[in-house]
Amino acid sequence: MNRPWLSAYPAGTPEEIVLGEFNSIPELMENTFNSFRNDPAFSNFGKTLSFDEIDIMSQNFAGYLQGTLGLKKGERVAIMLPNILQYPIALFGILRAGLVAVNVNPLYTARELEHQLNDSEAKAILIFENSAHTLEKVLGNTKVEHVITTKVGDMLGFPKSAVINFVLKYVKKMVPDWNIPSAISFKSVMNGNWTKDYAKPEITLEDTAFLQYTGGTTGVSKGAILSHRNIVANLTQAKAWLGERVCRPGHIVITPLPLYHIFSLTANLFALSSIGGLNVLITNPRDIPNFVKELKKWKFTVITGVNTLFNALLAHKDFKDIDFSHLEVTLGGGMAVQRDTATRWKQVTKCTLIEAYGLTETSPAACMNPMNLPEYNGKIGLPISSTIVTIKDDSGADLPAGEVGEICIKGPQVMQGYWNRAEETALAFTEDDFFRTGDVGVMDEQGYFKIVDRKKDMILVSGFNVFPNEIEAVLCGHPKIFECAVVGIADSKSGEAVKAFIVRNDESLTKDEVIAFSRENMTRYKCPKFVEFRKDLPKSPVGKILRKDLRS
């Protein structure tokens, strides 16, 4: 297969990676613990835990899962936590016990939680008390045998722990009443000595590490089976791409995206931790004023995020006053980065916003821009090591550079399939074993790939294909528009018409002004026929705008 991007690889980046140093994620983690034992690993609400402390605590939790709960290798354990210190302790413990981690969105409704617990056949769940009332509603309809609960401040030490837990429950009223008589507290578990019960299991690269559920933004949430090989391979690929300049100890990494999401899970929790980085966990990144205050406390070197998060930070009046002199890497993914956001980010921080691309099903990284990119280029980058990316038409045939089609991926990071969904797994792959991403894209002559849009979000206006990403990028260039989303709605004349949902940063903006601006910058059929102003737009926990909710 023609691979024109090889000549464009950053100098020193290997075309292929070699696995073999680590046979599982726990082996890789234990190497990290031994290499950086006394260094800080995770920080949250002013409390920092070292790699040594994470090592001891996670092994203790693993012993509890094996000895007291009697969980066996391969059984599933759900984690329903935001970014708090309990997350890395619990996750590393689950993996070290040979169990399969099932990440659960803490904001799930009872229906969504019941579906995921039953679909994954989880035997146990660790849940923070803010969501325990949701679990109470469905617990009897699941096969969950063990419930472990935790409060946000449980790992912060006295008196901060008591203060934060009191404020959340009694002042901010963020912990609804719940009653699960069989529940055990995480704090009491960690006060016990279970390390004596820990028996290191034999884990291979072929064993399942995660059932990582898709966001459900385009349909029923499905569990992508990610093996230890998938994750270890993607970590190896990412580190090969980042290179020696980035892969060095001492990084301070701002981690606002939820660790239960595949982007933050692999990039922050695993990849940047494995080089000795300190992850500063942001529990509520939607609280922008407090997020900005936290950023002012750190001489951070790396930050990851999505376009909506970067945009929200830039809009805060104090963001420009942060010390960015140590910032080396800004990595954007999860949704399309808009040029206007990337341009303003560079102006304020002096750091180029590097866009990367991947999916839950690819662990996630598949494409990434060179780390020394001088300016944002509007592309998702080049295929990373040991990865083949191609553009295919609906028949599965490869398309040449410049032709628009579906992005398809092959590499060691691609999932094993969807859990208990053989038919959907078969549909997800081409006859030559490429994963169908559902994303429409194009490759240029230099081998760089660009996202056009989600295949399911394409709008057909009078026979013309219209892609929301393009329209949204244009509209967000208007100085009075804070953010926007575009969907297609039924239209008797054109089949479908473009409707724009807009959040203003200047209330004087009118619909006529939006339409006039559109016509100045786009072909007529791409311009919104309908405009609706809103105070905010529906978003996933990661910050991705949910077009499906706007369509409905």
C-alpha positions in Angstrom: 0.0 0.0 0.0 1.2 3.5 -0.9 2.3 5.3 2.3 3.3 8.8 1.2 3.4 10.1 4.8 6.6 8.2 5.5 8.8 10.9 4.0 7.0 13.5 6.1 7.8 11.7 9.5 9.6 13.9 12.0 13.3 13.2 12.1 14.1 10.3 14.3 10.5 9.0 14.6 10.5 5.2 13.9 8.2 3.9 11.3 7.6 0.7 13.3 7.6 0.1 17.1 8.8 -3.1 18.8 6.9 -4.6 21.6 8.5 -7.0 24.1 9.8 -4.8 26.9 6.6 -5.1 28.8 4.1 -8.0 28.7 1.2 -6.2 30.4 0.2 -2.8 31.7 1.0 -3.7 35.3 4.6 -4.6 34.2 4.9 -1.1 32.6 3.4 0.5 35.7 5.7 -1.3 38.1 8.7 -0.2 36.0 7.4 3.4 36.4 7.0 3.0 40.1 10.6 1.7 40.5 12.0 4.4 38.2 10.4 7.4 39.8 9.6 6.1 43.3 10.2 9.3 45.2 8.8 11.7 42.6 5.3 13.2 42.7 2.8 11.3 40.6 -0.7 12.8 41.1 -2.0 15.9 42.8 -5.6 17.0 43.6 -7.0 19.7 45.8 -3.5 20.5 47.1 -2.7 16.9 48.1 0.1 15.1 46.2 0.9 11.4 46.1 4.3 10.0 45.1 4.8 7.1 42.7 5.8 5.0 45.8 2.5 5.8 47.6 0.5 5.0 44.5 2.4 1.7 44.2 1.7 0.7 47.8 -1.9 1.8 47.8 -2.8 0.2 44.4 -1.2 -3.1 45.5 -3.2 -3.0 48.7 -6.4 -2.4 46.8 -5.5 -5.3 44.4 -5.1 -7.6 47.5 -8.5 -6.5 48.8 -10.2 -7.3 45.4 -8.5 -10.7 45.2 -8.6 -11.8 48.9 -11.6 -10.3 50.5 -13.9 -9.9 47.5 -12.7 -13.1 45.9 -12.6 -11.6 42.4 -10.9 -13.8 39.7 -8.8 -12.8 36.8 -10.8 -11.5 33.9 -13.9 -10.5 35.9 -15.1 -6.9 35.4 -14.9 -4.0 37.9 -16.6 -0.7 37.2 -15.1 2.6 38.2 -17.5 5.6 38.4 -15.3 8.4 39.5 -14.3 11.9 38.4 -10.6 13.1 38.5 -9.7 12.4 42.1 -6.8 10.6 43.7 -8.9 7.5 44.2 -9.0 6.9 40.5 -5.3 6.0 39.7 -5.1 4.0 43.0 -8.2 2.0 42.1 -7.4 1.6 38.4 -3.9 0.4 38.9 -5.2 -2.0 41.6 -7.8 -3.5 39.3 -5.3 -4.1 36.6 -2.6 -5.5 38.9 -5.2 -8.0 40.2 -5.7 -9.2 36.6 -9.2 -7.8 36.4 -10.9 -5.9 33.6 -11.6 -2.2 34.2 -14.9 -0.8 33.1 -14.9 3.0 33.1 -18.3 4.6 33.8 -19.3 8.2 33.3 -20.2 9.6 36.8 -22.9 11.7 35.1 -24.8 8.8 33.7 -28.5 8.5 34.3 -30.0 5.4 35.9 -30.9 3.9 32.5 -27.4 4.4 31.1 -25.7 3.0 34.2 -27.9 0.0 34.3 -27.2 -0.7 30.6 -23.4 -0.5 31.1 -23.3 -2.6 34.3 -25.4 -5.3 32.7 -23.7 -5.2 29.3 -20.3 -5.5 30.9 -21.5 -8.1 33.5 -19.6 -6.1 36.2 -19.1 -8.0 39.5 -18.1 -4.9 41.5 -18.2 -1.1 41.3 -16.3 1.7 42.9 -18.5 4.8 42.9 -18.2 8.3 44.4 -21.1 9.2 46.7 -22.4 12.0 44.4 -23.6 9.3 42.1 -24.6 6.6 44.6 -28.3 7.6 44.5 -28.2 6.7 40.8 -26.7 3.3 41.5 -29.3 2.6 44.3 -32.1 2.9 41.7 -30.7 0.1 39.5 -28.5 -2.1 41.7 -31.2 -4.7 42.1 -31.4 -5.1 38.3 -27.7 -5.9 37.8 -25.3 -8.7 38.7 -23.1 -6.3 40.8 -22.2 -8.1 44.0 -19.9 -5.6 45.6 -20.3 -1.8 46.0 -17.4 0.4 47.2 -18.2 4.0 47.8 -15.9 7.0 48.3 -16.3 10.7 49.0 -14.4 13.3 46.9 -12.1 14.3 49.7 -11.3 10.9 51.2 -7.7 10.8 50.2 -6.8 14.4 51.1 -6.0 13.9 54.7 -7.4 15.7 57.8 -8.7 18.4 58.1 -9.0 19.1 54.3 -10.8 15.8 53.7 -13.5 16.6 56.3 -13.9 20.2 55.1 -14.3 19.3 51.4 -16.7 16.4 52.1 -18.8 18.6 54.4 -19.0 21.5 51.9 -20.0 19.3 49.0 -22.7 17.5 51.0 -24.2 20.2 53.2 -23.3 23.5 51.7 -23.3 22.9 47.9 -25.9 20.0 48.2 -24.0 18.0 45.6 -24.5 14.6 47.3 -28.1 13.4 47.2 -29.2 11.0 49.9 -28.6 7.3 49.1 -29.0 4.0 50.8 -27.1 0.9 49.8 -26.8 -1.2 53.0 -24.1 -3.5 51.6 -21.8 -0.7 50.5 -18.2 -0.6 51.8 -16.2 2.6 52.0 -13.0 3.0 50.0 -11.5 4.8 53.0 -12.0 1.8 55.2 -10.6 -0.5 52.6 -7.5 1.6 52.3 -7.1 1.6 56.1 -6.7 -2.1 56.1 -3.6 -4.2 55.2 -4.5 -6.4 52.3 -1.1 -6.5 50.6 -0.6 -9.9 52.2 -3.6 -11.2 50.1 -2.1 -10.0 46.8 -1.1 -12.7 44.4 0.5 -11.4 41.3 -1.4 -13.0 38.4 0.0 -14.1 35.1 -1.1 -11.5 32.5 -0.2 -11.5 28.9 -0.5 -8.9 26.1 -3.5 -10.8 24.8 -5.6 -10.5 28.0 -8.3 -7.9 28.1 -7.5 -4.8 30.2 -10.5 -2.6 29.5 -14.1 -2.6 28.4 -14.0 1.0 27.2 -17.5 2.1 26.3 -18.1 4.4 23.4 -19.7 7.7 24.4 -23.0 6.7 23.0 -23.3 10.0 21.1 -24.3 8.2 17.9 -26.3 5.3 19.3 -26.2 2.7 22.1 -23.0 2.7 24.1 -20.8 -0.3 23.2 -17.9 -1.8 25.0 -14.7 -1.7 23.0 -12.4 -4.6 24.1 -9.0 -3.2 24.6 -6.2 -5.7 25.4 -3.0 -5.1 27.3 -1.4 -5.2 23.9 -3.6 -2.4 22.6 -2.7 -0.1 25.5 1.0 -1.0 25.7 1.3 -0.6 22.0 -0.3 2.8 22.0 1.9 4.0 24.8 4.9 2.8 22.9 3.7 4.5 19.8 2.9 7.8 21.6 6.3 7.9 23.3 8.1 7.2 20.0 6.2 10.1 18.4 6.8 12.5 21.3 10.5 11.9 21.1 13.3 12.4 23.6 12.6 16.2 23.9 9.2 15.6 25.4 9.8 12.1 27.0 11.8 13.2 30.0 11.1 13.2 33.7 9.8 16.3 35.5 6.8 17.3 33.5 3.9 18.9 35.3 0.8 17.8 33.4 -2.6 19.6 33.7 -5.3 16.9 33.4 -8.8 18.4 33.1 -10.4 15.8 30.8 -11.9 12.9 32.8 -9.6 9.9 33.3 -12.4 7.6 32.4 -12.2 9.0 28.8 -9.8 7.2 26.5 -7.9 10.3 25.5 -7.0 11.3 29.1 -6.7 7.7 30.2 -3.9 6.9 27.7 -2.2 10.2 27.2 -2.2 11.5 30.7 -2.7 8.6 33.2 -0.4 6.1 31.3 1.9 7.8 28.7 2.8 11.0 30.7 3.0 9.1 34.0 5.2 6.5 32.5 7.9 9.1 31.8 7.7 10.4 35.4 5.2 13.2 34.9 3.1 14.7 37.7 -0.6 14.7 36.7 -2.5 17.6 38.3 -6.1 16.3 38.4 -8.8 18.9 37.7 -12.0 17.5 39.3 -14.4 20.0 37.8 -13.0 21.7 34.6 -16.3 23.3 33.9 -15.8 25.6 36.8 -13.5 27.8 34.7 -12.8 30.5 37.4 -11.5 27.9 39.9 -9.7 26.1 37.1 -7.8 29.3 36.2 -7.0 29.8 39.8 -5.5 26.3 39.9 -3.5 26.9 36.8 -1.9 29.9 38.4 -0.4 27.7 41.1 1.7 25.5 38.8 4.6 26.0 36.4 3.0 23.5 34.1 4.7 22.1 31.0 1.9 20.1 29.4 -1.9 20.5 29.1 -4.4 18.4 27.2 -7.9 19.3 26.3 -10.7 19.7 23.7 -11.6 22.7 21.6 -14.5 23.8 23.8 -12.3 23.7 26.9 -9.5 25.8 25.3 -12.1 28.2 24.1 -13.7 28.6 27.6 -10.3 29.2 29.2 -9.4 31.8 26.6 -12.7 33.6 27.3 -11.9 34.0 31.0 -10.5 37.5 31.9 -7.7 36.2 34.1 -6.4 33.4 31.8 -4.0 35.8 30.1 -2.3 36.5 33.4 -1.2 32.9 33.9 2.6 32.1 33.7 3.0 30.1 30.4 6.7 30.4 30.3 7.2 26.7 31.1 4.5 25.4 28.7 6.0 23.1 26.1 3.1 21.0 24.8 -0.6 21.7 24.3 -2.4 18.6 22.9 -5.9 18.8 21.5 -8.1 15.9 20.6 -11.6 14.4 21.3 -13.2 16.7 18.7 -12.1 19.0 15.9 -9.9 21.9 16.9 -11.0 25.1 15.3 -8.5 27.4 13.7 -9.7 30.5 15.5 -9.3 28.8 18.9 -5.8 27.5 18.0 -4.7 30.9 16.8 -5.8 32.7 19.9 -4.2 30.0 22.1 -0.9 30.6 20.4 -1.2 34.3 20.8 -1.9 34.1 24.5 0.3 31.1 25.6 3.0 31.3 22.9 2.6 27.5 22.6 1.3 25.8 19.4 -1.9 23.8 19.8 -1.0 20.3 18.4 -3.9 18.3 17.2 -4.1 14.6 17.4 -6.7 12.1 16.4 -8.0 8.8 17.6 -11.1 7.0 18.9 -12.1 4.7 21.8 -11.6 1.8 19.4 -8.0 2.8 18.7 -6.8 3.2 22.3 -7.0 6.1 21.1 -4.0 7.6 19.2 -3.8 7.0 15.4 -2.6 10.3 13.9 -0.7 13.1 15.5 1.1 16.2 14.2 4.8 16.6 14.7 5.7 18.0 18.1 7.8 20.8 16.6 5.0 22.1 14.5 5.5 25.9 14.4 1.8 26.8 13.8 -1.5 25.1 13.8 -2.1 23.5 10.4 -5.7 22.5 10.5 -4.7 18.8 10.1 -5.0 15.8 12.5 -1.4 14.9 11.5 0.4 11.9 10.2 -0.2 8.2 11.1 1.9 7.3 14.2 4.4 4.4 14.2 3.1 1.0 13.2 -0.1 2.5 12.0 -1.6 2.5 8.5 -4.4 5.0 7.8 -6.2 5.2 4.5 -9.2 6.9 2.9 -11.8 4.4 1.5 -15.0 4.8 -0.4 -18.3 3.1 0.5 -17.2 0.0 -1.4 -14.0 -0.3 0.6 -11.7 0.8 -2.2 -8.7 3.0 -1.3 -9.0 6.6 -2.6 -6.0 8.7 -3.7 -4.8 11.9 -2.1 -7.3 14.7 -2.3 -10.4 12.5 -2.4 -12.9 12.6 0.4 -13.9 9.3 2.0 -14.0 7.4 5.3 -10.9 7.3 7.4 -9.9 3.6 8.1 -7.2 2.5 10.4 -5.0 -0.6 11.0 -2.4 -1.0 13.7 -1.7 -2.8 17.0 -3.7 -0.3 19.0 -7.0 -1.2 17.2 -9.5 -2.9 19.5 -10.3 -6.6 19.6 -13.9 -5.9 18.8 -17.1 -4.9 20.6 -18.0 -6.8 23.8 -20.7 -9.5 23.0 -21.5 -7.8 19.7 -20.2 -10.0 16.9 -22.4 -8.5 14.2 -21.4 -4.9 15.0 -17.8 -6.0 15.3 -17.9 -7.5 11.8 -19.5 -4.3 10.4 -16.8 -2.2 12.0 -14.0 -3.7 9.9 -13.4 -3.8 6.2 -12.6 -7.0 4.3 -8.9 -6.2 4.6 -9.2 -5.7 8.4 -9.2 -1.9 8.6 -11.3 -0.3 11.3 -14.0 1.9 9.9 -13.9 5.1 12.0 -17.1 6.7 10.8 -15.2 9.9 10.2 -15.0 11.5 6.8 -11.6 12.8 5.9 -9.0 13.5 3.2 -5.3 13.0 2.8 -3.1 15.6 1.2 -0.1 15.0 -1.1 2.3 15.2 1.9 0.4 12.5 3.7 -1.3 14.6 6.3 -4.8 13.8 7.1 -7.7 16.2 7.8 -11.1 15.5 9.3 -14.0 16.7 7.3 -16.8 15.5 9.7 -18.6 12.5 11.2 -20.2 10.5 8.4 -23.6 10.5 10.3 -23.5 14.3 10.8 -23.3 15.1 7.1 -26.1 17.3 5.8 -27.5 16.8 2.2 -28.7 20.1 0.8 -30.2 19.9 -2.7 -27.9 17.0 -3.5 -24.7 18.7 -2.1 -22.8 17.3 0.8 -22.5 19.8 3.6 -20.2 19.2 6.6 -21.0 20.9 10.0 -17.4 21.2 11.0 -16.6 23.5 8.2 -19.6 25.8 8.9 -18.9 25.8 12.6 -15.3 26.8 12.0 -16.4 29.7 9.8 -19.1 30.9 12.2 -16.7 30.8 15.2 -14.6 33.3 13.3 -17.3 35.9 14.0 -16.2 38.1 16.9 -19.6 38.0 18.5 -19.9 34.2 18.5 -18.6 32.3 21.5 -19.4 28.8 20.2 -21.8 27.1 17.9 -23.1 23.8 16.5 -24.7 23.0 13.1 -27.2 20.3 12.3 -29.4 19.4 9.4 -33.2 19.6 9.6 -35.9 18.5 7.2 -36.8 21.0 4.5 -39.5 20.7 1.8 -37.5 22.5 -0.9 -33.9 21.2 -0.4 -34.4 17.9 1.4 -32.4 19.2 4.3 -31.4 22.7 5.5 -28.7 23.9 7.7 -29.6 25.1 11.2 -27.1 26.9 13.5 -27.3 26.9 17.2 -25.2 29.8 18.6 -24.0 31.0 22.0 -23.3 34.7 21.8 -20.5 36.6 23.6 -22.2 39.8 22.5 -26.0 40.0 22.9 -26.3 42.5 20.0 -25.7 39.8 17.5 -28.7 39.2 15.3 -29.8 36.3 13.0 -29.6 38.5 10.0 -26.0 39.3 10.9 -25.1 35.6 11.2 -26.7 34.8 7.8 -25.0 37.8 6.1 -21.6 36.8 7.6 -22.2 33.2 6.4 -22.9 34.4 2.8 -19.7 36.4 2.8 -17.6 33.4 3.7 -19.4 30.3 2.2 -21.2 29.1 -0.8 -24.9 29.7 -0.5 -26.1 26.1 0.0 -23.7 25.8 3.0 -25.1 28.9 4.8 -27.5 28.4 7.7 -31.2 28.9 6.8 -32.2 28.9 10.4 -30.4 30.4 13.4 -31.3 29.8 17.1 -29.5 31.5 20.0 -29.0 29.6 23.2 -27.3 30.3 26.5 -25.3 27.1 26.2 -25.0 23.9 24.1 -25.4 20.3 25.3 -22.0 18.7 25.8 -20.5 15.3 26.8 -18.5 15.1 30.0 -15.4 15.6 27.9 -16.8 18.8 26.4 -17.8 17.5 22.9 -20.9 19.3 21.6 -23.7 16.8 21.2 -25.3 17.4 17.9 -27.7 14.5 18.4 -29.3 16.3 21.3 -29.8 19.4 19.2 -31.3 17.4 16.4 -33.8 15.8 18.7 
